[in-house]
C-alpha cells in the first residue's frame, strides 16, 4: 500500500503544475496563454498571428530578403538604380506590405511613379541596364523604353534581367503618385531610404482590384495593420 501511495504521489507531482516551482509554473501559464491567444486569433481570422509577429521582429531588409529568397534575380539592384537616378517613386503592392511586416510572398517589384516628363526620362534610364521587355508580348515585338513611351502609356509590366518589374502610373482605389506620396511610409532597406505605400492604401488597392489573389491576401494585411497599431 505504501509503495502504491508513493507512486501516486510521484505521478501527481509530474502532472500537477501546482507542485512545480513557482517560476516554472508561471512560465508554463504564460506560454499556454500566449498559445491560446494565437490559436484564437487564427480561428477568428484564419491568419497565423505568430507568423506576423515573427515578421514584425525582422528589419525591412530581412523581410524582403526572406520573401525573395527563392528568386534567382536581384530586385534590390533595381531599387538602387531608381534611387541613384533620382526617380520619384513609391513602392506599392505586396512588396510594400512585406517591408512593413506582412508575411506574404512575391517575386516581383511594383512601383508607382510620378508622371512628369523629367521623371519618366529618369525612370527609363534607371531601368535600361536591366534590359526591360514587355511581359506577355511576343519576343520579336519592337519596343523601346524611353520617357516618351512611358508618358504615352501609364501602367507597364516588364520582364528584366533583375526580375519582374511593374511601373504603375495609376492604382485602383488609391490614385496616382501624389495621392500615394501623402501617406507613404519612409523605410530603410538595403541601405536605401525608400517610400512604401501605406498598409491602409495597400488594403484599399487590393479591395479595388477585386482579384481572387488580392482578396486572399486581405486577412493577412488587415491583421498586420492591427498588430502594427499595437506597436509590437
N, C-alpha and C positions, 0 to 999 in steps of 0.2 A: 504493500500500500504506500509506504514512504517513497519507494522508487517511482511509482506512478505519479504521486504528487510532485516529486522533484522534476520529472519530465514535463508535466503540465505547466509548472511554473516557468520552465525554460522556454517552452513553446509560446506561452503567453507573453513572455518578455520580448520574444522575437517579433511577434505580430502586433503588439500594443505600443503605439508610438508614445504613450504616456510614460512608458517605462524607460524610454531613451533619454539621454542627457538633454537638458533644456535647449541648448544651442542647436542640436541635431533636429529636435522636434520642430523648432522654429524654421529651420531651413527647409524641412520636408513640407511644412504647411505652406510656406511662401511659394515653393516650386509647384506645389499642387494647385494653388490658387491661380498662379500665372498660367499654368497649363489649361485650367478650366476656362479662364478668360479667353485664351487663344482659341480654344475649342468652340466656345460660344460665338466668338466673332466670325469664325469660319462657317459655323452653321447658319448664322444670320445673313451673311453677305455672300457666302460661297468663296471668300477670299482668305488666304492664309496670312493672317496678321503678322505671324512670326517672320515670314519672308520679307515683308515690307520693313519691319523693324530692323532686320539684319541689313537691308539695303540702305536704310537711312543712316546707319553707322559708318558706311563707306564714304569716301570722298567722291565728288562727281567724276573725277578721272577713273577711279576704281570701278564705279558703276558702269561707265561706258566701256571700259576695257573688258569687263565681265560680259556685257551684252554683245560685244563684237568679237569675243574670243574665238568663235568658230569661223570667223570670216578670214579669208586669205588676204583681204585688202587692208588698206591703212587710211581710213577716212579722217584720222587726225591730221594727216598731211594736207587734206583739202581745207580743213579749218584753219590751219596755219597760213596757207596761201591766201585765203579770204581776208584774214587779219592783216597780213603783210601788204596786201594790195588795197587796204583801207576800204573794203566793201562794207556798205551799210546793210546789215542783215540781222535777222533773229532766227535762231534755231527753233524749229517747231516740231509738232507731232511726237511720235514715240521717243525720238532721241532726246527732246527737251524733257519729257516726262521721266525717262530713265535717269537723266542727270540730276533730277530733283528727288529721286528715290523710289520711283515706281518700278517694281521688278518685272519688267516686260522684256521682250526680245526684239531685236531689229538688226538688219544687216545693211541699212541704207542711212542716208543723211538727207533730211528735209530742211530747207531754209526758206524764209520769206524775205524778199529783198526790196529795197527802196527803188521805186520805179521812176528814176530820172536818167537822162542820157549819160551823164558822167558816171553814175553808179553802175549802169548797165555795161559801160565800157570796162570799168574796173572788175566787174564780175566776170565778164568774158575773159579778161586777161588772167584772172585768178584760176579759172578752170582749164585754160588752154594747155598747161603742161600735162594734164591728165587725159588728154585726147577724148573729150566728151562726144558720145554718139547718141542719137535719139533711141530710146528704149522702145522696142516693139516695131521699129521701122526696118524696111529692107536694108541689108548691109551695103548695097550699092547705091543707096539714095544719097545724092549730093547734099551735103549740109555744112554750112559754115557758121560757126558760133561767133558772133560779134555783138557789140552793143546795139546795132541797128536791128539785128534779128531778134534779140531779146525784147526790144521795145515794140516790135511788130506783133509779138505774142504776149503771153503772160505767164502761164504755167508750163514748165518743161520737165520731162523725166529723162534722165541721162544714164547711160552706162559709161563709166570711166575706168581708167586703169587703176584707180584707187577704190572703186566700188560704185554702187548706185547712188546717184545724187539727184534730188529733185529740187528745182528752184521755182518758187511759187510767188506770183505777184499778188494773188488773192486767195484767201482761205475762207471757205464757207463757215458762217456762224460768227466770224470774227472781223474779217475785212482785210485791209491792206497793211503794209508795213507801219504807217503812222499809228493806226489803232493797236497793232501788236506791240509797238515800242513803248507805249504809255504804261503798260502793266508788265513789261518784260522783267525777268529776274536776272540780275548780273551774277555770273558764276565763273569761277576759275577752274579750268580743266586743261590738261596737257600744257600747263604753263601759260595759258592764254586767258585773257579776260573776254568772256563771251556773254551774249544776251540770249536767254532762254525764254521761250513762250511760257507764260504762267500756267500752272496746272489748271486753274479755272478756265482759261481760254483753250487749253488742250481738250478739256471736257466738253466745252461748247462746240468746238470744231468736230469732235467725234460724234456728238449728237446730231449736228447738222449734216454730216456726211451720210449717216444712217446705214453704212455698210455693215454686214454681219461681223466682220473682223473688228470694226470700230466699236460696235455695241458690246462685243465680248470683252473689250478692254475697260469699259466704263466702271465695273465694280472695283477693279484694282486701282484705277485712277482716283475714284471717289474716296476709297479707303485710305490711299496715300495722302490725299489732301487733308482728310480728317486727322490722321496721325501727325502730319507735319504741323497742324494747328496746335497740337498738344506740346510742341517743341521738345520732342524726344531727343 
